[in-house]
Amino acid sequence: MSSTVMKQLTVQELTKFGFKAEGRYINWSKNLDEKAKIPVVPGRTFQFELYVADSSKEYVNKVLQMIEIADVPYERQNAPKTDVKTETKADIARARKYTPKETMTVATSVIADKPMTRTDWDAKDRRISRQGMLQACLQAVSPMYSDVNALFEAASELADKGLEYVNRT
């Protein structure tokens, strides 16, 4: 027989459809809001409202409250943590290698290693505006056209008019 129960669970690991706690998998309810799932991370303890189906599967209806570490009994605080990956020096070195730090203080032109002038910035701004306007227009008129050429023609005409409107003084 199905029922709804309140349980305090410590999340061990996240899965595609829910999480693992106390050695069993608990799924998210279809009615649970996506925002409620955000704070649920491994290692934290929460008070949940669970729906227990006839098949004995458990589904989270609501995430009620996160339990602070001081609220957790002492024996559970010192329990060995499972499935927690420790960062090694090699992991840190690899992260530093692939996370470049910007050291240039002045923007330089792609063509030459000279500082960008005001006209370079203006040209770049115009290109970005044109690209953005064309993308917006393509998305706006795409449901009305099945022919790609007609779609592009209509979108570019609309984008030109939009840029004319935006750039008028």
C-alpha positions in Angstrom: 0.0 0.0 0.0 1.4 3.4 -1.0 2.1 6.0 1.7 3.8 9.3 2.4 6.5 9.5 5.0 9.0 12.0 6.4 12.6 10.8 6.5 16.0 12.3 7.3 18.5 11.0 4.9 22.2 11.7 4.1 22.8 11.8 0.4 25.7 9.5 -0.7 25.7 10.1 -4.4 23.6 11.8 -7.1 22.1 9.8 -10.0 20.4 10.7 -13.2 16.9 10.1 -11.6 17.5 10.9 -8.0 20.2 10.0 -5.4 21.5 7.2 -3.3 21.0 7.3 0.5 21.4 4.5 3.1 22.5 2.1 0.4 19.3 2.4 -1.7 18.2 4.6 -4.6 15.5 7.2 -4.2 14.0 8.9 -7.3 12.7 12.4 -7.8 8.9 12.8 -8.0 7.6 14.1 -11.3 5.9 16.9 -9.3 9.1 18.1 -7.7 10.3 21.5 -8.9 13.8 21.6 -10.4 14.8 24.4 -8.0 14.2 22.1 -5.0 16.8 19.7 -6.3 19.7 22.2 -6.4 20.8 22.1 -2.8 20.8 18.3 -2.7 24.4 17.3 -2.9 26.4 14.3 -1.6 27.5 14.5 2.0 24.5 16.7 3.2 21.6 15.5 5.3 18.1 16.6 4.5 14.6 16.1 5.8 12.5 14.7 2.9 8.8 14.0 2.3 8.9 10.6 0.5 6.1 8.9 -1.4 6.5 5.1 -1.0 4.8 3.3 -3.9 3.2 -0.1 -3.8 6.3 -1.5 -5.4 8.3 -0.1 -2.3 10.1 2.4 -4.6 10.6 5.8 -2.9 10.1 9.2 -4.6 11.0 12.6 -3.2 7.8 14.8 -3.1 9.4 17.7 -1.2 12.9 18.7 0.1 11.8 20.1 3.5 15.0 21.1 5.3 18.7 20.8 5.2 20.0 19.5 8.5 23.1 21.3 9.8 26.1 19.2 10.9 25.5 20.1 14.5 22.0 18.6 14.3 23.4 15.3 13.0 24.1 12.7 15.8 27.8 12.5 16.7 28.3 9.0 15.4 27.1 10.0 11.9 29.4 13.0 11.8 32.5 10.8 12.2 31.3 8.1 9.8 33.7 7.4 7.0 32.7 9.2 3.9 32.2 7.1 0.8 32.5 8.0 -2.9 34.3 11.3 -2.2 37.1 11.9 -4.6 40.1 13.7 -3.2 42.0 16.0 -5.5 45.6 15.0 -6.2 48.4 17.2 -7.1 48.2 15.9 -10.7 44.5 17.0 -10.9 45.4 20.5 -9.6 48.2 20.8 -12.1 46.0 19.7 -15.0 43.3 22.2 -13.9 45.9 25.0 -13.8 47.2 24.0 -17.2 43.8 24.2 -18.9 42.6 27.3 -17.0 44.5 30.2 -18.7 45.0 33.4 -16.8 44.5 36.6 -18.8 47.7 38.7 -18.4 47.1 41.3 -21.1 46.0 44.6 -19.8 45.2 46.2 -23.2 43.1 44.5 -25.8 45.1 43.7 -28.9 44.0 43.3 -32.5 43.8 39.8 -33.8 45.6 40.8 -37.0 48.6 42.4 -35.4 49.9 42.8 -31.9 48.9 46.4 -31.6 46.3 48.0 -29.3 42.8 48.2 -30.7 41.7 51.7 -31.7 38.3 53.3 -31.3 37.5 52.4 -34.9 38.4 48.8 -34.3 36.1 48.7 -31.3 33.3 50.3 -33.3 33.7 47.8 -36.1 33.6 45.0 -33.6 30.5 46.4 -32.0 28.8 46.6 -35.4 29.6 43.0 -36.2 28.3 41.8 -32.9 25.1 43.8 -33.4 24.6 42.4 -36.9 25.2 38.9 -35.7 22.8 39.2 -32.8 20.1 40.9 -34.9 20.3 38.2 -37.6 20.2 35.4 -35.1 17.1 36.9 -33.4 15.4 37.4 -36.8 16.2 33.9 -38.0 14.6 32.5 -34.8 11.6 34.8 -35.2 10.7 33.9 -38.8 11.9 30.3 -39.0 8.5 28.8 -38.1 7.0 30.6 -41.1 9.4 29.2 -43.8 10.4 25.8 -44.9 12.7 26.9 -47.7 16.2 27.9 -46.3 16.8 30.5 -49.0 13.5 32.2 -48.4 14.1 32.0 -44.6 17.5 33.7 -44.9 16.2 36.3 -47.3 13.3 37.2 -45.0 15.5 37.2 -41.8 18.2 39.3 -43.4 15.7 41.9 -44.6 14.1 42.0 -41.2 17.6 42.3 -39.6 18.5 45.2 -41.8 15.4 47.0 -40.8 16.0 46.2 -37.2 19.6 47.5 -37.3 18.4 50.6 -39.1 16.0 51.3 -36.3 18.5 50.5 -33.6 21.3 52.6 -35.1 19.2 55.7 -35.9 20.2 58.9 -34.1 
